[in-house]
Amino acid sequence: MIDFIRTYHKNKSQFELKILNDESFAGLKKTINLRTKEESYPMTCSKDGFSIEIDEYRLYINCFIKAIINKTSISKLKSHSNLSFSKLKNVLEYLNENIVELRKLKLSGLHVGFTIPTELKGQEIIKMNILMHKFNYYNHNKTSNKSKEIKEFTYYNFKILFEADKKGNNQYFLKVLLKINKSVELKKIGINDITDLLSNVKIKNLFDLLIKKIDELAIIDEYLDFGGKDYEMLNEYLTSTYWKDLAKRKSRQTQLRHKRKFKQIIEKYNLNTQKTDLKRRLNKVFDEFISN
């Protein structure tokens, strides 16, 4: 469920000495001024999937969860495998025992999500069905990637991302990811530090936040010409500039009326089966995560 964790400690001095004296921290690097021979920050290194950075003031640890499991555990996770709660706890215990005590660390961000099997090709769902978040259009393939289909909805504090392989076998998968970049988003749901990730209740709060973001998305089934005014309005509502132009030209009351009409059309013609199925599958893999 949690792919990545970024954490920090405000007082880095004791950890810096530990890293300098412990050869198990690989690839230790620091900037050197070639003229004066003076060293400067940041200092970077890695250990067992943990990426560590030290600046003048703080220690930062980036935890790439799958990489850590694959380096420290006998049982390996495949690309489409989802984490279990027990494996997440094992990673945090390893961090606590081998790098720094959890109680001394603060959270600055994390990625939460799942890879789910789908009946349709994941890339087709991304291209054709996942359209808007809160009536804002996506950043489609913002980062060029020949092997993956990607759709992003980017904000200052978080990013919603969907990803699928463009090439694959007969099994179809879709990765759904919420990237939380600021701790303020986590504090809203009662997650204040890394030890909160050991709590079933706090983990459920995190999953509920993911589902809330999915609820806010316009995920619409492909549809044929059902004729009439509703069909014309739906096509207009789904143009990439419609809602921005409406916000510039019309009052808030008019905007709300059109948003209600948009949702009424979706419900009237039952165009939300993909969204319902997506949420059902996410709930299923979460149940598997929390019980293992």
C-alpha positions in Angstrom: 0.0 0.0 0.0 2.8 2.4 0.8 5.4 2.5 -1.9 7.7 5.3 -0.6 8.3 7.2 2.6 10.3 10.4 3.1 11.3 11.2 6.6 13.8 13.5 8.4 15.5 14.3 11.7 16.3 17.9 12.7 19.5 17.1 14.5 21.8 15.2 12.1 25.2 15.3 13.9 25.2 11.8 15.6 23.9 10.1 12.4 26.5 11.8 10.3 29.3 10.3 12.4 27.6 6.9 12.3 27.5 7.0 8.5 31.1 8.1 8.1 32.3 5.3 10.3 30.1 2.5 8.9 31.2 1.0 5.6 27.8 -0.7 5.1 26.5 2.7 3.9 27.4 2.5 0.2 28.3 5.2 -2.4 29.1 7.9 0.2 29.4 11.2 -1.7 30.1 14.7 -0.8 30.8 17.8 -2.9 34.4 19.0 -3.1 35.6 22.4 -4.3 38.5 21.4 -6.7 40.3 24.7 -6.0 40.1 24.9 -2.2 39.6 21.2 -1.6 36.8 22.1 0.9 34.0 19.7 1.3 30.4 20.9 1.3 26.9 19.4 1.7 24.8 17.6 0.8 26.3 14.2 1.8 24.5 11.2 0.2 24.7 7.5 0.5 22.5 4.4 0.5 21.9 1.2 2.4 19.6 -1.7 1.5 17.2 0.4 -0.5 17.2 3.4 1.9 18.5 6.6 0.2 20.1 9.0 2.7 20.9 12.7 2.4 22.4 15.0 4.9 22.5 18.8 4.6 23.9 21.5 6.9 21.0 20.9 9.3 19.0 17.8 8.8 19.1 14.1 8.0 16.7 12.9 5.3 15.9 9.2 4.6 14.0 8.1 1.5 12.5 4.7 1.9 11.8 2.8 -1.3 9.7 0.1 0.2 9.8 -2.6 -2.5 13.5 -2.1 -3.0 14.1 -2.5 0.7 12.1 -5.7 0.9 13.8 -7.2 -2.1 17.3 -6.4 -0.6 16.6 -7.5 3.0 14.1 -10.4 2.6 14.2 -13.8 1.1 10.8 -13.5 -0.4 10.9 -11.0 -3.3 8.1 -8.7 -4.6 7.3 -8.7 -8.3 6.5 -5.5 -10.2 2.8 -6.0 -9.9 2.8 -7.3 -6.3 1.3 -5.3 -3.5 2.7 -4.8 -0.1 1.3 -6.5 3.0 0.9 -4.7 6.3 3.3 -7.1 8.0 6.0 -6.4 5.4 5.6 -2.7 5.9 6.1 -3.2 9.6 9.2 -5.3 8.9 10.7 -2.4 6.8 10.0 0.1 9.6 11.5 -2.3 12.2 14.6 -2.7 10.0 14.9 1.1 9.8 14.6 1.4 13.5 17.2 -1.3 14.3 19.8 -0.5 11.6 19.7 3.2 10.8 17.8 5.4 13.2 15.2 5.0 15.9 11.7 5.6 14.5 10.7 7.9 17.4 13.3 10.4 16.4 12.0 10.7 12.8 9.4 13.0 11.3 7.4 12.4 8.2 7.5 14.8 5.3 5.7 12.8 2.6 4.8 9.4 1.3 3.2 7.5 -1.6 0.1 5.4 -1.1 -1.6 3.2 -3.6 -2.1 -0.2 -5.2 -1.6 -2.1 -8.4 -4.9 -3.7 -9.3 -5.9 -6.3 -11.9 -8.4 -5.0 -14.5 -10.6 -6.5 -17.1 -9.7 -3.8 -19.7 -6.1 -2.8 -20.6 -4.9 -0.4 -17.9 -3.6 2.0 -20.6 -7.0 2.2 -22.2 -8.7 3.0 -18.9 -6.1 5.8 -18.4 -6.6 7.2 -21.9 -10.4 6.9 -22.3 -12.0 6.8 -18.8 -10.0 8.8 -16.3 -10.7 12.4 -17.2 -10.8 15.1 -14.5 -10.2 15.7 -10.8 -12.6 18.3 -9.3 -13.2 19.5 -12.9 -9.5 20.1 -13.5 -8.0 18.3 -16.4 -4.9 16.1 -16.2 -1.2 16.5 -17.0 -1.1 13.6 -19.6 2.3 11.9 -19.9 3.9 14.9 -18.4 7.1 12.8 -18.2 7.8 11.0 -21.5 7.8 7.3 -21.0 7.7 5.0 -24.0 6.9 1.9 -22.0 4.1 3.2 -19.7 0.9 5.2 -20.1 0.7 7.8 -17.3 -1.9 10.3 -16.3 -1.3 12.8 -13.5 -3.4 15.4 -11.6 -0.8 17.6 -9.9 -1.3 20.0 -6.9 1.1 21.7 -4.5 0.5 19.3 -1.6 -0.2 16.1 -3.5 -0.4 14.3 -6.9 -2.8 11.6 -8.1 -1.2 9.3 -10.6 -2.4 6.4 -12.8 0.1 4.2 -14.5 0.0 1.1 -16.8 2.3 -0.8 -19.0 1.9 -0.1 -22.7 3.1 -3.6 -23.4 2.1 -6.7 -21.6 0.7 -10.2 -21.6 -2.9 -11.3 -21.2 -3.0 -10.0 -17.7 -4.0 -6.3 -17.3 -3.0 -4.1 -14.4 -3.5 -0.5 -13.3 -1.4 1.3 -10.7 -3.2 3.9 -8.6 -1.0 6.2 -6.6 -1.5 9.2 -4.3 1.8 11.0 -3.8 1.6 13.2 -0.7 4.4 15.8 -0.8 3.6 17.8 2.4 3.1 16.6 5.9 0.2 19.0 6.4 -2.0 16.5 4.3 -1.0 13.7 6.6 -1.6 15.7 9.8 -5.2 16.3 8.6 -5.9 12.6 9.0 -4.0 12.1 12.3 -0.6 10.9 10.9 2.0 13.0 12.6 5.1 10.9 12.5 6.4 7.6 11.1 5.3 5.5 14.1 1.7 6.2 13.1 2.2 4.0 10.1 2.3 1.0 12.5 -1.4 1.7 13.5 -4.2 -0.1 11.7 -6.5 2.8 12.4 -4.1 5.4 10.9 -3.4 3.2 7.9 -7.2 3.0 7.3 -7.3 6.8 7.5 -4.7 6.9 4.8 -6.6 4.5 2.6 -9.8 6.5 3.1 -7.9 9.6 1.9 -7.0 7.7 -1.3 -10.7 6.7 -1.8 -11.8 10.3 -1.2 -9.5 11.4 -4.0 -10.9 8.7 -6.3 -14.4 9.9 -5.4 -13.4 13.4 -6.6 -12.4 12.1 -10.0 -14.5 12.0 -13.1 -14.0 8.4 -14.3 -16.6 7.9 -17.1 -17.5 4.8 -19.2 -17.1 5.0 -22.9 -20.5 5.9 -24.4 -22.4 5.8 -27.7 -24.6 8.6 -29.1 -27.7 8.4 -26.8 -29.0 11.6 -28.5 -30.8 14.6 -27.2 -29.7 17.6 -25.1 -28.0 15.4 -22.5 -25.6 13.9 -25.1 -24.7 17.4 -26.4 -24.2 18.7 -22.9 -22.0 15.8 -21.9 -19.7 16.2 -24.9 -19.4 19.9 -24.0 -18.7 19.2 -20.4 -15.9 16.9 -21.3 -14.0 19.3 -23.5 -10.7 20.2 -21.9 -11.3 24.0 -21.6 -15.0 24.0 -20.7 -14.8 24.3 -16.9 -12.0 26.9 -17.0 -13.9 29.0 -19.4 -17.1 28.6 -17.4 -15.3 29.8 -14.2 -14.1 32.9 -16.1 -17.5 33.8 -17.6 -20.2 32.7 -15.2 -21.2 33.1 -11.5 -20.4 30.4 -8.9 -24.1 29.6 -8.8 -24.2 28.9 -12.5 -21.0 26.7 -12.2 -22.6 24.7 -9.4 -25.8 24.2 -11.5 -23.7 22.8 -14.4 -21.7 20.5 -12.1 -24.9 19.1 -10.7 -26.2 18.5 -14.3 -23.0 16.8 -15.2 -23.3 14.4 -12.3 -27.0 13.8 -13.1 -26.1 12.8 -16.7 -23.5 10.3 -15.5 -25.9 8.7 -13.1 -28.9 8.8 -15.5 -27.0 6.9 -18.2 -25.1 4.7 -15.8 -21.7 5.9 -17.0 -19.8 5.3 -13.7 -19.4 1.5 -13.8 -15.6 1.8 -14.3 -15.3 4.0 -11.3 -17.4 1.7 -9.2 -15.3 -1.3 -10.3 -12.1 0.6 -9.6 -13.2 1.4 -6.0 -14.4 -2.2 -5.5 -11.0 -3.5 -6.5 -9.1 -1.0 -4.4 -11.1 -2.0 -1.3 -10.4 -5.7 -2.1 -6.6 -5.2 -2.2 -6.7 -3.0 0.9 -8.5 -5.8 2.8 -5.8 -8.2 1.6 -3.1 -5.7 2.6 -4.4 -5.1 6.2 -5.0 -8.8 6.9 -1.5 -10.0 5.9 
